[in-house]
Each structure stands twice: as C-alpha cells, then as structure tokens.
Amino acid sequence: MNIQDTKQWFAVKVKYRGEKVVIAQLERKGIEAYTPMRAYTRRYVRKIVHRMVPVLSTYVFVHIDRKQYIPVFETEYIFGFVK
C-alpha cells in the first residue's frame, strides 16, 4: 500500500452557517465529510425550537486521499484547507 493512496482526515474552512450544505455536496461527490453537532434548544414566548448546530462553526472534516483534493476545492462555500 502506497502512502499516497491512504486516506487522511483534513479540516476545511467553510462559509459561516454553510456546514450542512457543504457536507451534503461532498457526500454527493462520494467524499466522506463530518462535523460534530450538538443539540440546541431555544425557548421563545410561544414556542420551543430544537436544532442541531455545529460544535466548531465554519469547519468541516474530510476523509480523503490525494486524488480527492481538487473535488474538495471545487465544492461551493469551501475556502480552503486549514494549515
């Protein structure tokens, strides 16, 4: 097995509040993507809203090999890899 063919995890900087959209786009391309989410509850006067929000805002983690760098860069709302 070649070191270039093994998959590694990388952090990618994305647009604010664009984490879920980016993950959906990457999964359509066959790229494994992940962002840790937590439950968030907001109480208003007339209702209670439950949401899942990212723990690390504006970051998505991708599990890719060397051949998948370009498809990740071409995805909408991605600014680049974190160095």
PDB file of N, CA, C and O in Angstrom:
ATOM      1  N   MET A   1       0.842  -1.179   0.000  1.00  0.00           N
ATOM      2  CA  MET A   1       0.000   0.000   0.000  1.00  0.00           C
ATOM      3  C   MET A   1       0.888   1.244   0.000  1.00  0.00           C
ATOM      4  O   MET A   1       1.818   1.352   0.799  1.00  0.00           O
ATOM      5  N   ASN A   2       0.604   2.141  -0.867  1.00  0.00           N
ATOM      6  CA  ASN A   2       1.370   3.368  -1.022  1.00  0.00           C
ATOM      7  C   ASN A   2       0.899   4.421  -0.023  1.00  0.00           C
ATOM      8  O   ASN A   2      -0.288   4.480   0.300  1.00  0.00           O
ATOM      9  N   ILE A   3       1.809   5.244   0.465  1.00  0.00           N
ATOM     10  CA  ILE A   3       1.422   6.298   1.420  1.00  0.00           C
ATOM     11  C   ILE A   3       0.511   7.338   0.761  1.00  0.00           C
ATOM     12  O   ILE A   3      -0.293   7.976   1.441  1.00  0.00           O
ATOM     13  N   GLN A   4       0.634   7.508  -0.547  1.00  0.00           N
ATOM     14  CA  GLN A   4      -0.194   8.485  -1.252  1.00  0.00           C
ATOM     15  C   GLN A   4      -1.624   8.000  -1.441  1.00  0.00           C
ATOM     16  O   GLN A   4      -2.525   8.811  -1.656  1.00  0.00           O
ATOM     17  N   ASP A   5      -1.848   6.689  -1.365  1.00  0.00           N
ATOM     18  CA  ASP A   5      -3.179   6.137  -1.582  1.00  0.00           C
ATOM     19  C   ASP A   5      -3.999   6.025  -0.300  1.00  0.00           C
ATOM     20  O   ASP A   5      -5.195   5.740  -0.357  1.00  0.00           O
ATOM     21  N   THR A   6      -3.379   6.241   0.842  1.00  0.00           N
ATOM     22  CA  THR A   6      -4.117   6.118   2.097  1.00  0.00           C
ATOM     23  C   THR A   6      -4.923   7.385   2.361  1.00  0.00           C
ATOM     24  O   THR A   6      -4.504   8.492   2.023  1.00  0.00           O
ATOM     25  N   LYS A   7      -6.072   7.197   2.962  1.00  0.00           N
ATOM     26  CA  LYS A   7      -6.931   8.342   3.280  1.00  0.00           C
ATOM     27  C   LYS A   7      -6.518   8.960   4.607  1.00  0.00           C
ATOM     28  O   LYS A   7      -6.108   8.258   5.531  1.00  0.00           O
ATOM     29  N   GLN A   8      -6.631  10.283   4.691  1.00  0.00           N
ATOM     30  CA  GLN A   8      -6.326  11.019   5.905  1.00  0.00           C
ATOM     31  C   GLN A   8      -7.440  12.029   6.170  1.00  0.00           C
ATOM     32  O   GLN A   8      -8.179  12.414   5.263  1.00  0.00           O
ATOM     33  N   TRP A   9      -7.546  12.453   7.438  1.00  0.00           N
ATOM     34  CA  TRP A   9      -8.532  13.463   7.821  1.00  0.00           C
ATOM     35  C   TRP A   9      -7.907  14.850   7.709  1.00  0.00           C
ATOM     36  O   TRP A   9      -6.780  15.068   8.153  1.00  0.00           O
ATOM     37  N   PHE A  10      -8.650  15.791   7.108  1.00  0.00           N
ATOM     38  CA  PHE A  10      -8.218  17.178   6.986  1.00  0.00           C
ATOM     39  C   PHE A  10      -9.358  18.088   7.414  1.00  0.00           C
ATOM     40  O   PHE A  10     -10.530  17.742   7.269  1.00  0.00           O
ATOM     41  N   ALA A  11      -9.008  19.244   7.937  1.00  0.00           N
ATOM     42  CA  ALA A  11     -10.010  20.256   8.281  1.00  0.00           C
ATOM     43  C   ALA A  11     -10.129  21.233   7.115  1.00  0.00           C
ATOM     44  O   ALA A  11      -9.130  21.628   6.514  1.00  0.00           O
ATOM     45  N   VAL A  12     -11.365  21.614   6.808  1.00  0.00           N
ATOM     46  CA  VAL A  12     -11.643  22.528   5.704  1.00  0.00           C
ATOM     47  C   VAL A  12     -12.429  23.706   6.259  1.00  0.00           C
ATOM     48  O   VAL A  12     -13.379  23.518   7.018  1.00  0.00           O
ATOM     49  N   LYS A  13     -12.038  24.923   5.885  1.00  0.00           N
ATOM     50  CA  LYS A  13     -12.742  26.140   6.290  1.00  0.00           C
ATOM     51  C   LYS A  13     -13.885  26.387   5.312  1.00  0.00           C
ATOM     52  O   LYS A  13     -13.680  26.391   4.099  1.00  0.00           O
ATOM     53  N   VAL A  14     -15.094  26.595   5.844  1.00  0.00           N
ATOM     54  CA  VAL A  14     -16.278  26.790   5.001  1.00  0.00           C
ATOM     55  C   VAL A  14     -16.982  28.097   5.378  1.00  0.00           C
ATOM     56  O   VAL A  14     -16.640  28.750   6.365  1.00  0.00           O
ATOM     57  N   LYS A  15     -17.967  28.453   4.569  1.00  0.00           N
ATOM     58  CA  LYS A  15     -18.764  29.660   4.795  1.00  0.00           C
ATOM     59  C   LYS A  15     -19.529  29.543   6.115  1.00  0.00           C
ATOM     60  O   LYS A  15     -19.930  28.448   6.509  1.00  0.00           O
ATOM     61  N   TYR A  16     -19.728  30.667   6.791  1.00  0.00           N
ATOM     62  CA  TYR A  16     -20.483  30.707   8.041  1.00  0.00           C
ATOM     63  C   TYR A  16     -21.884  30.153   7.811  1.00  0.00           C
ATOM     64  O   TYR A  16     -22.583  30.572   6.887  1.00  0.00           O
ATOM     65  N   ARG A  17     -22.283  29.223   8.646  1.00  0.00           N
ATOM     66  CA  ARG A  17     -23.572  28.537   8.564  1.00  0.00           C
ATOM     67  C   ARG A  17     -23.751  27.722   7.282  1.00  0.00           C
ATOM     68  O   ARG A  17     -24.878  27.482   6.849  1.00  0.00           O
ATOM     69  N   GLY A  18     -22.646  27.301   6.680  1.00  0.00           N
ATOM     70  CA  GLY A  18     -22.729  26.513   5.462  1.00  0.00           C
ATOM     71  C   GLY A  18     -22.267  25.083   5.643  1.00  0.00           C
ATOM     72  O   GLY A  18     -22.048  24.375   4.660  1.00  0.00           O
ATOM     73  N   GLU A  19     -22.114  24.646   6.882  1.00  0.00           N
ATOM     74  CA  GLU A  19     -21.560  23.327   7.159  1.00  0.00           C
ATOM     75  C   GLU A  19     -22.432  22.204   6.604  1.00  0.00           C
ATOM     76  O   GLU A  19     -21.925  21.294   5.948  1.00  0.00           O
ATOM     77  N   LYS A  20     -23.720  22.257   6.857  1.00  0.00           N
ATOM     78  CA  LYS A  20     -24.618  21.183   6.419  1.00  0.00           C
ATOM     79  C   LYS A  20     -24.713  21.129   4.895  1.00  0.00           C
ATOM     80  O   LYS A  20     -24.801  20.045   4.319  1.00  0.00           O
ATOM     81  N   VAL A  21     -24.695  22.276   4.248  1.00  0.00           N
ATOM     82  CA  VAL A  21     -24.755  22.327   2.786  1.00  0.00           C
ATOM     83  C   VAL A  21     -23.494  21.724   2.187  1.00  0.00           C
ATOM     84  O   VAL A  21     -23.566  20.954   1.229  1.00  0.00           O
ATOM     85  N   VAL A  22     -22.338  22.070   2.746  1.00  0.00           N
ATOM     86  CA  VAL A  22     -21.063  21.548   2.249  1.00  0.00           C
ATOM     87  C   VAL A  22     -20.991  20.038   2.434  1.00  0.00           C
ATOM     88  O   VAL A  22     -20.539  19.327   1.537  1.00  0.00           O
ATOM     89  N   ILE A  23     -21.430  19.540   3.586  1.00  0.00           N
ATOM     90  CA  ILE A  23     -21.408  18.100   3.830  1.00  0.00           C
ATOM     91  C   ILE A  23     -22.290  17.373   2.814  1.00  0.00           C
ATOM     92  O   ILE A  23     -21.906  16.320   2.306  1.00  0.00           O
ATOM     93  N   ALA A  24     -23.450  17.917   2.517  1.00  0.00           N
ATOM     94  CA  ALA A  24     -24.347  17.291   1.530  1.00  0.00           C
ATOM     95  C   ALA A  24     -23.702  17.277   0.140  1.00  0.00           C
ATOM     96  O   ALA A  24     -23.807  16.283  -0.579  1.00  0.00           O
ATOM     97  N   GLN A  25     -23.037  18.371  -0.241  1.00  0.00           N
ATOM     98  CA  GLN A  25     -22.383  18.433  -1.547  1.00  0.00           C
ATOM     99  C   GLN A  25     -21.224  17.443  -1.638  1.00  0.00           C
ATOM    100  O   GLN A  25     -21.047  16.781  -2.661  1.00  0.00           O
ATOM    101  N   LEU A  26     -20.439  17.343  -0.574  1.00  0.00           N
ATOM    102  CA  LEU A  26     -19.302  16.427  -0.580  1.00  0.00           C
ATOM    103  C   LEU A  26     -19.770  14.970  -0.616  1.00  0.00           C
ATOM    104  O   LEU A  26     -19.158  14.145  -1.294  1.00  0.00           O
ATOM    105  N   GLU A  27     -20.834  14.649   0.098  1.00  0.00           N
ATOM    106  CA  GLU A  27     -21.342  13.281   0.087  1.00  0.00           C
ATOM    107  C   GLU A  27     -21.903  12.899  -1.275  1.00  0.00           C
ATOM    108  O   GLU A  27     -21.838  11.731  -1.656  1.00  0.00           O
ATOM    109  N   ARG A  28     -22.457  13.862  -2.023  1.00  0.00           N
ATOM    110  CA  ARG A  28     -22.901  13.598  -3.387  1.00  0.00           C
ATOM    111  C   ARG A  28     -21.720  13.263  -4.290  1.00  0.00           C
ATOM    112  O   ARG A  28     -21.873  12.519  -5.260  1.00  0.00           O
ATOM    113  N   LYS A  29     -20.540  13.807  -3.979  1.00  0.00           N
ATOM    114  CA  LYS A  29     -19.325  13.526  -4.749  1.00  0.00           C
ATOM    115  C   LYS A  29     -18.635  12.245  -4.278  1.00  0.00           C
ATOM    116  O   LYS A  29     -17.632  11.842  -4.866  1.00  0.00           O
ATOM    117  N   GLY A  30     -19.144  11.610  -3.249  1.00  0.00           N
ATOM    118  CA  GLY A  30     -18.552  10.384  -2.743  1.00  0.00           C
ATOM    119  C   GLY A  30     -17.412  10.614  -1.776  1.00  0.00           C
ATOM    120  O   GLY A  30     -16.572   9.733  -1.594  1.00  0.00           O
ATOM    121  N   ILE A  31     -17.364  11.780  -1.150  1.00  0.00           N
ATOM    122  CA  ILE A  31     -16.305  12.131  -0.201  1.00  0.00           C
ATOM    123  C   ILE A  31     -16.888  12.088   1.205  1.00  0.00           C
ATOM    124  O   ILE A  31     -17.945  12.659   1.472  1.00  0.00           O
ATOM    125  N   GLU A  32     -16.187  11.409   2.093  1.00  0.00           N
ATOM    126  CA  GLU A  32     -16.638  11.296   3.478  1.00  0.00           C
ATOM    127  C   GLU A  32     -16.384  12.621   4.200  1.00  0.00           C
ATOM    128  O   GLU A  32     -15.249  13.096   4.232  1.00  0.00           O
ATOM    129  N   ALA A  33     -17.420  13.218   4.776  1.00  0.00           N
ATOM    130  CA  ALA A  33     -17.315  14.500   5.469  1.00  0.00           C
ATOM    131  C   ALA A  33     -18.024  14.414   6.815  1.00  0.00           C
ATOM    132  O   ALA A  33     -18.991  13.671   6.981  1.00  0.00           O
ATOM    133  N   TYR A  34     -17.522  15.189   7.770  1.00  0.00           N
ATOM    134  CA  TYR A  34     -18.057  15.124   9.134  1.00  0.00           C
ATOM    135  C   TYR A  34     -17.871  16.465   9.831  1.00  0.00           C
ATOM    136  O   TYR A  34     -16.847  17.127   9.661  1.00  0.00           O
ATOM    137  N   THR A  35     -18.851  16.852  10.604  1.00  0.00           N
ATOM    138  CA  THR A  35     -18.717  17.968  11.528  1.00  0.00           C
ATOM    139  C   THR A  35     -19.453  17.587  12.807  1.00  0.00           C
ATOM    140  O   THR A  35     -20.593  17.127  12.741  1.00  0.00           O
ATOM    141  N   PRO A  36     -18.834  17.766  13.957  1.00  0.00           N
ATOM    142  CA  PRO A  36     -19.515  17.409  15.209  1.00  0.00           C
ATOM    143  C   PRO A  36     -20.689  18.352  15.470  1.00  0.00           C
ATOM    144  O   PRO A  36     -20.557  19.570  15.349  1.00  0.00           O
ATOM    145  N   MET A  37     -21.835  17.777  15.829  1.00  0.00           N
ATOM    146  CA  MET A  37     -23.039  18.576  16.079  1.00  0.00           C
ATOM    147  C   MET A  37     -23.488  18.397  17.528  1.00  0.00           C
ATOM    148  O   MET A  37     -23.196  17.389  18.170  1.00  0.00           O
ATOM    149  N   ARG A  38     -24.203  19.403  18.019  1.00  0.00           N
ATOM    150  CA  ARG A  38     -24.775  19.328  19.365  1.00  0.00           C
ATOM    151  C   ARG A  38     -26.213  19.825  19.307  1.00  0.00           C
ATOM    152  O   ARG A  38     -26.581  20.613  18.435  1.00  0.00           O
ATOM    153  N   ALA A  39     -27.008  19.355  20.241  1.00  0.00           N
ATOM    154  CA  ALA A  39     -28.409  19.782  20.307  1.00  0.00           C
ATOM    155  C   ALA A  39     -28.481  21.172  20.929  1.00  0.00           C
ATOM    156  O   ALA A  39     -27.780  21.468  21.896  1.00  0.00           O
ATOM    157  N   TYR A  40     -29.331  22.011  20.367  1.00  0.00           N
ATOM    158  CA  TYR A  40     -29.511  23.378  20.832  1.00  0.00           C
ATOM    159  C   TYR A  40     -31.003  23.633  20.960  1.00  0.00           C
ATOM    160  O   TYR A  40     -31.760  23.410  20.016  1.00  0.00           O
ATOM    161  N   THR A  41     -31.425  24.101  22.126  1.00  0.00           N
ATOM    162  CA  THR A  41     -32.836  24.397  22.365  1.00  0.00           C
ATOM    163  C   THR A  41     -32.987  25.872  22.682  1.00  0.00           C
ATOM    164  O   THR A  41     -32.280  26.423  23.525  1.00  0.00           O
ATOM    165  N   ARG A  42     -33.920  26.492  21.992  1.00  0.00           N
ATOM    166  CA  ARG A  42     -34.172  27.912  22.192  1.00  0.00           C
ATOM    167  C   ARG A  42     -35.634  28.082  22.592  1.00  0.00           C
ATOM    168  O   ARG A  42     -36.524  27.589  21.900  1.00  0.00           O
ATOM    169  N   ARG A  43     -35.888  28.764  23.683  1.00  0.00           N
ATOM    170  CA  ARG A  43     -37.252  28.974  24.157  1.00  0.00           C
ATOM    171  C   ARG A  43     -37.699  30.398  23.787  1.00  0.00           C
ATOM    172  O   ARG A  43     -37.069  31.386  24.164  1.00  0.00           O
ATOM    173  N   TYR A  44     -38.782  30.463  23.055  1.00  0.00           N
ATOM    174  CA  TYR A  44     -39.418  31.727  22.708  1.00  0.00           C
ATOM    175  C   TYR A  44     -40.703  31.852  23.525  1.00  0.00           C
ATOM    176  O   TYR A  44     -41.060  30.934  24.264  1.00  0.00           O
ATOM    177  N   VAL A  45     -41.390  32.969  23.397  1.00  0.00           N
ATOM    178  CA  VAL A  45     -42.606  33.195  24.164  1.00  0.00           C
ATOM    179  C   VAL A  45     -43.677  32.155  23.810  1.00  0.00           C
ATOM    180  O   VAL A  45     -44.347  31.633  24.700  1.00  0.00           O
ATOM    181  N   ARG A  46     -43.839  31.854  22.528  1.00  0.00           N
ATOM    182  CA  ARG A  46     -44.920  30.970  22.098  1.00  0.00           C
ATOM    183  C   ARG A  46     -44.478  29.571  21.678  1.00  0.00           C
ATOM    184  O   ARG A  46     -45.322  28.709  21.431  1.00  0.00           O
ATOM    185  N   LYS A  47     -43.189  29.335  21.595  1.00  0.00           N
ATOM    186  CA  LYS A  47     -42.759  28.008  21.145  1.00  0.00           C
ATOM    187  C   LYS A  47     -41.343  27.700  21.614  1.00  0.00           C
ATOM    188  O   LYS A  47     -40.607  28.578  22.065  1.00  0.00           O
ATOM    189  N   ILE A  48     -40.991  26.440  21.494  1.00  0.00           N
ATOM    190  CA  ILE A  48     -39.641  25.976  21.803  1.00  0.00           C
ATOM    191  C   ILE A  48     -39.073  25.362  20.527  1.00  0.00           C
ATOM    192  O   ILE A  48     -39.723  24.534  19.890  1.00  0.00           O
ATOM    193  N   VAL A  49     -37.853  25.771  20.154  1.00  0.00           N
ATOM    194  CA  VAL A  49     -37.226  25.308  18.919  1.00  0.00           C
ATOM    195  C   VAL A  49     -36.017  24.447  19.269  1.00  0.00           C
ATOM    196  O   VAL A  49     -35.159  24.843  20.058  1.00  0.00           O
ATOM    197  N   HIS A  50     -35.968  23.252  18.660  1.00  0.00           N
ATOM    198  CA  HIS A  50     -34.838  22.341  18.843  1.00  0.00           C
ATOM    199  C   HIS A  50     -34.062  22.280  17.538  1.00  0.00           C
ATOM    200  O   HIS A  50     -34.647  22.057  16.478  1.00  0.00           O
ATOM    201  N   ARG A  51     -32.750  22.475  17.603  1.00  0.00           N
ATOM    202  CA  ARG A  51     -31.897  22.442  16.414  1.00  0.00           C
ATOM    203  C   ARG A  51     -30.608  21.692  16.717  1.00  0.00           C
ATOM    204  O   ARG A  51     -30.216  21.525  17.872  1.00  0.00           O
ATOM    205  N   MET A  52     -29.963  21.247  15.645  1.00  0.00           N
ATOM    206  CA  MET A  52     -28.627  20.682  15.743  1.00  0.00           C
ATOM    207  C   MET A  52     -27.671  21.708  15.145  1.00  0.00           C
ATOM    208  O   MET A  52     -27.810  22.080  13.980  1.00  0.00           O
ATOM    209  N   VAL A  53     -26.706  22.166  15.931  1.00  0.00           N
ATOM    210  CA  VAL A  53     -25.747  23.170  15.480  1.00  0.00           C
ATOM    211  C   VAL A  53     -24.336  22.599  15.579  1.00  0.00           C
ATOM    212  O   VAL A  53     -24.074  21.738  16.419  1.00  0.00           O
ATOM    213  N   PRO A  54     -23.422  23.074  14.725  1.00  0.00           N
ATOM    214  CA  PRO A  54     -22.048  22.571  14.763  1.00  0.00           C
ATOM    215  C   PRO A  54     -21.309  23.010  16.022  1.00  0.00           C
ATOM    216  O   PRO A  54     -21.491  24.128  16.505  1.00  0.00           O
ATOM    217  N   VAL A  55     -20.480  22.124  16.544  1.00  0.00           N
ATOM    218  CA  VAL A  55     -19.653  22.454  17.703  1.00  0.00           C
ATOM    219  C   VAL A  55     -18.553  23.425  17.283  1.00  0.00           C
ATOM    220  O   VAL A  55     -18.277  24.398  17.985  1.00  0.00           O
ATOM    221  N   LEU A  56     -17.926  23.160  16.137  1.00  0.00           N
ATOM    222  CA  LEU A  56     -16.887  24.026  15.584  1.00  0.00           C
ATOM    223  C   LEU A  56     -17.463  24.743  14.369  1.00  0.00           C
ATOM    224  O   LEU A  56     -17.499  24.189  13.270  1.00  0.00           O
ATOM    225  N   SER A  57     -17.902  25.953  14.570  1.00  0.00           N
ATOM    226  CA  SER A  57     -18.523  26.710  13.498  1.00  0.00           C
ATOM    227  C   SER A  57     -17.511  26.974  12.382  1.00  0.00           C
ATOM    228  O   SER A  57     -16.350  27.272  12.664  1.00  0.00           O
ATOM    229  N   THR A  58     -17.926  26.872  11.144  1.00  0.00           N
ATOM    230  CA  THR A  58     -17.170  27.127   9.907  1.00  0.00           C
ATOM    231  C   THR A  58     -16.096  26.090   9.602  1.00  0.00           C
ATOM    232  O   THR A  58     -15.212  26.359   8.789  1.00  0.00           O
ATOM    233  N   TYR A  59     -16.142  24.917  10.223  1.00  0.00           N
ATOM    234  CA  TYR A  59     -15.170  23.866   9.918  1.00  0.00           C
ATOM    235  C   TYR A  59     -15.870  22.553   9.605  1.00  0.00           C
ATOM    236  O   TYR A  59     -16.841  22.173  10.259  1.00  0.00           O
ATOM    237  N   VAL A  60     -15.355  21.871   8.590  1.00  0.00           N
ATOM    238  CA  VAL A  60     -15.827  20.545   8.216  1.00  0.00           C
ATOM    239  C   VAL A  60     -14.589  19.671   8.069  1.00  0.00           C
ATOM    240  O   VAL A  60     -13.563  20.121   7.557  1.00  0.00           O
ATOM    241  N   PHE A  61     -14.683  18.437   8.513  1.00  0.00           N
ATOM    242  CA  PHE A  61     -13.574  17.495   8.400  1.00  0.00           C
ATOM    243  C   PHE A  61     -13.854  16.537   7.254  1.00  0.00           C
ATOM    244  O   PHE A  61     -14.955  15.999   7.141  1.00  0.00           O
ATOM    245  N   VAL A  62     -12.845  16.324   6.394  1.00  0.00           N
ATOM    246  CA  VAL A  62     -12.988  15.434   5.240  1.00  0.00           C
ATOM    247  C   VAL A  62     -11.968  14.312   5.331  1.00  0.00           C
ATOM    248  O   VAL A  62     -10.834  14.519   5.765  1.00  0.00           O
ATOM    249  N   HIS A  63     -12.385  13.114   4.913  1.00  0.00           N
ATOM    250  CA  HIS A  63     -11.522  11.930   4.906  1.00  0.00           C
ATOM    251  C   HIS A  63     -11.225  11.608   3.450  1.00  0.00           C
ATOM    252  O   HIS A  63     -12.037  10.983   2.768  1.00  0.00           O
ATOM    253  N   ILE A  64     -10.046  12.042   2.971  1.00  0.00           N
ATOM    254  CA  ILE A  64      -9.739  11.960   1.540  1.00  0.00           C
ATOM    255  C   ILE A  64      -8.330  11.420   1.307  1.00  0.00           C
ATOM    256  O   ILE A  64      -7.507  11.346   2.219  1.00  0.00           O
ATOM    257  N   ASP A  65      -8.085  11.045   0.047  1.00  0.00           N
ATOM    258  CA  ASP A  65      -6.739  10.719  -0.401  1.00  0.00           C
ATOM    259  C   ASP A  65      -6.280  11.813  -1.372  1.00  0.00           C
ATOM    260  O   ASP A  65      -6.998  12.788  -1.595  1.00  0.00           O
ATOM    261  N   ARG A  66      -5.106  11.652  -1.936  1.00  0.00           N
ATOM    262  CA  ARG A  66      -4.521  12.693  -2.789  1.00  0.00           C
ATOM    263  C   ARG A  66      -5.377  13.040  -4.007  1.00  0.00           C
ATOM    264  O   ARG A  66      -5.413  14.198  -4.425  1.00  0.00           O
ATOM    265  N   LYS A  67      -6.064  12.053  -4.579  1.00  0.00           N
ATOM    266  CA  LYS A  67      -6.852  12.278  -5.795  1.00  0.00           C
ATOM    267  C   LYS A  67      -8.100  13.117  -5.537  1.00  0.00           C
ATOM    268  O   LYS A  67      -8.696  13.630  -6.484  1.00  0.00           O
ATOM    269  N   GLN A  68      -8.503  13.265  -4.293  1.00  0.00           N
ATOM    270  CA  GLN A  68      -9.754  13.972  -3.988  1.00  0.00           C
ATOM    271  C   GLN A  68      -9.543  15.424  -3.542  1.00  0.00           C
ATOM    272  O   GLN A  68     -10.506  16.090  -3.164  1.00  0.00           O
ATOM    273  N   TYR A  69      -8.303  15.924  -3.578  1.00  0.00           N
ATOM    274  CA  TYR A  69      -8.064  17.321  -3.198  1.00  0.00           C
ATOM    275  C   TYR A  69      -8.824  18.299  -4.098  1.00  0.00           C
ATOM    276  O   TYR A  69      -9.492  19.207  -3.603  1.00  0.00           O
ATOM    277  N   ILE A  70      -8.726  18.120  -5.391  1.00  0.00           N
ATOM    278  CA  ILE A  70      -9.344  19.052  -6.344  1.00  0.00           C
ATOM    279  C   ILE A  70     -10.868  19.044  -6.230  1.00  0.00           C
ATOM    280  O   ILE A  70     -11.459  20.123  -6.190  1.00  0.00           O
ATOM    281  N   PRO A  71     -11.543  17.880  -6.177  1.00  0.00           N
ATOM    282  CA  PRO A  71     -13.007  17.921  -5.999  1.00  0.00           C
ATOM    283  C   PRO A  71     -13.441  18.638  -4.715  1.00  0.00           C
ATOM    284  O   PRO A  71     -14.504  19.256  -4.684  1.00  0.00           O
ATOM    285  N   VAL A  72     -12.626  18.559  -3.661  1.00  0.00           N
ATOM    286  CA  VAL A  72     -12.968  19.282  -2.427  1.00  0.00           C
ATOM    287  C   VAL A  72     -12.852  20.790  -2.661  1.00  0.00           C
ATOM    288  O   VAL A  72     -13.725  21.552  -2.246  1.00  0.00           O
ATOM    289  N   PHE A  73     -11.768  21.223  -3.329  1.00  0.00           N
ATOM    290  CA  PHE A  73     -11.592  22.655  -3.608  1.00  0.00           C
ATOM    291  C   PHE A  73     -12.684  23.204  -4.514  1.00  0.00           C
ATOM    292  O   PHE A  73     -13.060  24.370  -4.390  1.00  0.00           O
ATOM    293  N   GLU A  74     -13.193  22.390  -5.414  1.00  0.00           N
ATOM    294  CA  GLU A  74     -14.212  22.836  -6.363  1.00  0.00           C
ATOM    295  C   GLU A  74     -15.605  22.923  -5.743  1.00  0.00           C
ATOM    296  O   GLU A  74     -16.534  23.411  -6.387  1.00  0.00           O
ATOM    297  N   THR A  75     -15.763  22.466  -4.523  1.00  0.00           N
ATOM    298  CA  THR A  75     -17.068  22.492  -3.859  1.00  0.00           C
ATOM    299  C   THR A  75     -17.412  23.914  -3.443  1.00  0.00           C
ATOM    300  O   THR A  75     -16.565  24.660  -2.951  1.00  0.00           O
ATOM    301  N   GLU A  76     -18.655  24.266  -3.647  1.00  0.00           N
ATOM    302  CA  GLU A  76     -19.140  25.606  -3.318  1.00  0.00           C
ATOM    303  C   GLU A  76     -19.093  25.836  -1.803  1.00  0.00           C
ATOM    304  O   GLU A  76     -19.364  24.920  -1.027  1.00  0.00           O
ATOM    305  N   TYR A  77     -18.752  27.047  -1.389  1.00  0.00           N
ATOM    306  CA  TYR A  77     -18.674  27.517   0.010  1.00  0.00           C
ATOM    307  C   TYR A  77     -17.437  27.031   0.757  1.00  0.00           C
ATOM    308  O   TYR A  77     -17.332  27.264   1.961  1.00  0.00           O
ATOM    309  N   ILE A  78     -16.502  26.365   0.090  1.00  0.00           N
ATOM    310  CA  ILE A  78     -15.254  25.965   0.743  1.00  0.00           C
ATOM    311  C   ILE A  78     -14.183  26.993   0.433  1.00  0.00           C
ATOM    312  O   ILE A  78     -13.964  27.343  -0.727  1.00  0.00           O
ATOM    313  N   PHE A  79     -13.508  27.480   1.484  1.00  0.00           N
ATOM    314  CA  PHE A  79     -12.460  28.488   1.308  1.00  0.00           C
ATOM    315  C   PHE A  79     -11.079  27.860   1.193  1.00  0.00           C
ATOM    316  O   PHE A  79     -10.201  28.448   0.561  1.00  0.00           O
ATOM    317  N   GLY A  80     -10.855  26.701   1.773  1.00  0.00           N
ATOM    318  CA  GLY A  80      -9.568  26.037   1.663  1.00  0.00           C
ATOM    319  C   GLY A  80      -9.296  25.132   2.844  1.00  0.00           C
ATOM    320  O   GLY A  80     -10.079  25.051   3.789  1.00  0.00           O
ATOM    321  N   PHE A  81      -8.162  24.454   2.763  1.00  0.00           N
ATOM    322  CA  PHE A  81      -7.745  23.557   3.828  1.00  0.00           C
ATOM    323  C   PHE A  81      -7.102  24.357   4.955  1.00  0.00           C
ATOM    324  O   PHE A  81      -6.469  25.383   4.708  1.00  0.00           O
ATOM    325  N   VAL A  82      -7.262  23.894   6.179  1.00  0.00           N
ATOM    326  CA  VAL A  82      -6.649  24.540   7.341  1.00  0.00           C
ATOM    327  C   VAL A  82      -5.219  24.033   7.444  1.00  0.00           C
ATOM    328  O   VAL A  82      -4.962  22.831   7.384  1.00  0.00           O
ATOM    329  N   LYS A  83      -4.289  24.979   7.600  1.00  0.00           N
ATOM    330  CA  LYS A  83      -2.875  24.600   7.700  1.00  0.00           C
ATOM    331  C   LYS A  83      -2.390  24.759   9.098  1.00  0.00           C
ATOM    332  O   LYS A  83      -1.223  24.488   9.380  1.00  0.00           O
TER     333      LYS A  83
END
